[in-house]
Amino acid sequence: MGSDEQEIRRLFATWTAATKAGDIDTVLSLMADDVVFLRPGHPPMVGKSSFAAAAGSQPNQEPPEFDGTSEVQEVQVCGDWAFMWARLSLSITPPGGIHPRRLAGHTLSILKKQDGRWVLARDANLLAPVPDERAS
């Protein structure tokens, strides 16, 4: 495994840990200013500032808790650009701990080397709700 691939895998491990810890500043440091997020059922979220605004949209409310796992399936590096796809399982628990929302699926991420380090440039999130086992 090359050093670029290792750096990209570390970036996503850091992203996951920072998300679980609610550390939005670290997450923002891992993305390009012109990042684009593609999400099913929602318009694209364009720019780091849009992500920051969405993450802090409830300033007087406790943020939800995030937990999950990510299994990197492939990383390919092509000069100053790279792509990665992963399988992701995510649980989002609103404040108060009631009824966590579970999502699972795949992501396809495009990264670029900026100022000598890898950052997230584009992300297609194909997560879908996981059926509630209690409803069966």
C-alpha positions as CSV (number, residue, x, y, z in Angstrom):
1,M,0.0,0.0,0.0
2,G,1.5,3.3,-1.1
3,S,1.9,6.4,1.2
4,D,-0.9,8.3,-0.6
5,E,-3.3,5.4,0.0
6,Q,-2.3,5.2,3.6
7,E,-2.8,9.0,4.0
8,I,-6.3,8.7,2.4
9,R,-7.2,5.8,4.7
10,R,-6.0,7.9,7.7
11,L,-8.1,10.9,6.5
12,F,-11.3,8.8,6.6
13,A,-10.4,7.2,9.9
14,T,-9.9,10.8,11.3
15,W,-13.2,11.8,9.7
16,T,-15.0,9.0,11.4
17,A,-13.5,9.6,14.8
18,A,-14.1,13.4,14.6
19,T,-17.7,12.8,13.6
20,K,-18.3,10.5,16.5
21,A,-16.7,13.0,18.8
22,G,-18.8,15.9,17.4
23,D,-15.5,17.7,16.3
24,I,-16.9,19.7,13.4
25,D,-13.6,21.8,13.1
26,T,-11.6,18.6,12.4
27,V,-14.1,17.4,9.9
28,L,-14.1,20.8,8.1
29,S,-10.3,20.7,7.9
30,L,-10.5,17.5,5.9
31,M,-12.5,18.9,3.0
32,A,-11.8,21.3,0.1
33,D,-13.5,24.7,0.2
34,D,-15.4,23.8,-3.0
35,V,-16.5,20.3,-1.7
36,V,-19.7,18.9,-3.1
37,F,-21.9,16.3,-1.3
38,L,-24.5,14.3,-3.3
39,R,-27.2,12.8,-1.2
40,P,-30.3,10.8,-2.2
41,G,-33.5,12.8,-1.9
42,H,-31.7,16.1,-1.3
43,P,-30.2,18.8,-3.5
44,P,-26.4,18.8,-3.6
45,M,-24.7,20.5,-0.7
46,V,-22.0,22.7,-2.3
47,G,-19.1,24.2,-0.4
48,K,-17.5,23.8,3.0
49,S,-19.5,26.8,4.3
50,S,-22.8,24.9,3.4
51,F,-21.6,21.9,5.3
52,A,-20.6,24.0,8.3
53,A,-24.0,25.8,8.3
54,A,-25.9,22.4,8.2
55,A,-23.7,21.0,11.0
56,G,-24.4,24.0,13.2
57,S,-28.0,24.6,12.1
58,Q,-29.3,24.2,15.7
59,P,-27.0,26.5,17.7
60,N,-28.9,26.3,21.0
61,Q,-29.7,22.6,20.7
62,E,-27.5,19.6,21.6
63,P,-26.2,17.9,18.4
64,P,-27.2,14.3,17.6
65,E,-24.8,11.5,18.4
66,F,-23.2,9.7,15.5
67,D,-21.8,6.1,15.6
68,G,-20.9,3.8,12.8
69,T,-18.4,1.8,10.8
70,S,-16.7,2.3,7.5
71,E,-15.1,-0.4,5.5
72,V,-12.9,1.0,2.7
73,Q,-13.3,-1.3,-0.3
74,E,-10.9,0.4,-2.8
75,V,-8.6,3.4,-3.1
76,Q,-7.1,4.4,-6.4
77,V,-4.6,7.3,-6.8
78,C,-4.1,9.1,-10.1
79,G,-1.6,11.9,-9.6
80,D,-3.2,14.7,-7.5
81,W,-6.6,13.1,-7.6
82,A,-7.9,9.9,-6.0
83,F,-11.1,8.0,-5.5
84,M,-12.3,5.7,-2.8
85,W,-15.5,3.7,-2.2
86,A,-16.6,2.3,1.1
87,R,-19.4,0.5,2.8
88,L,-20.8,2.6,5.6
89,S,-23.2,1.8,8.5
90,L,-24.4,4.8,10.5
91,S,-26.5,5.4,13.5
92,I,-27.8,8.9,14.3
93,T,-29.3,9.4,17.7
94,P,-31.2,12.6,18.3
95,P,-30.7,14.5,21.6
96,G,-32.5,12.6,24.4
97,G,-31.5,9.3,22.9
98,I,-34.8,8.4,21.4
99,H,-35.2,6.2,18.3
100,P,-31.8,6.3,16.6
101,R,-32.0,6.4,12.8
102,R,-29.9,3.7,11.1
103,L,-28.5,4.1,7.6
104,A,-26.3,1.8,5.5
105,G,-24.9,1.6,2.0
106,H,-22.0,2.8,0.0
107,T,-20.1,6.1,-0.6
108,L,-18.0,7.1,-3.5
109,S,-15.5,9.8,-2.6
110,I,-13.2,11.9,-4.8
111,L,-10.2,13.5,-3.2
112,K,-7.6,16.0,-4.4
113,K,-4.2,16.9,-3.2
114,Q,-4.3,20.5,-1.9
115,D,-1.3,22.2,-0.4
116,G,0.5,18.9,-0.2
117,R,-2.3,16.9,1.6
118,W,-5.3,15.0,0.6
119,V,-8.8,16.6,1.1
120,L,-12.3,15.5,0.3
121,A,-13.5,17.2,-2.9
122,R,-16.7,15.3,-3.9
123,D,-18.7,12.7,-2.1
124,A,-21.7,10.6,-3.3
125,N,-23.5,9.2,-0.3
126,L,-25.8,6.3,-1.2
127,L,-26.9,5.4,2.3
128,A,-30.5,4.2,2.8
129,P,-32.6,3.7,5.9
130,V,-32.2,0.3,7.6
131,P,-35.6,-1.2,8.5
132,D,-36.4,-1.0,12.2
133,E,-36.2,-4.6,13.5
134,R,-38.7,-3.7,16.3
135,A,-41.4,-3.1,13.6
136,S,-41.4,-6.8,12.6
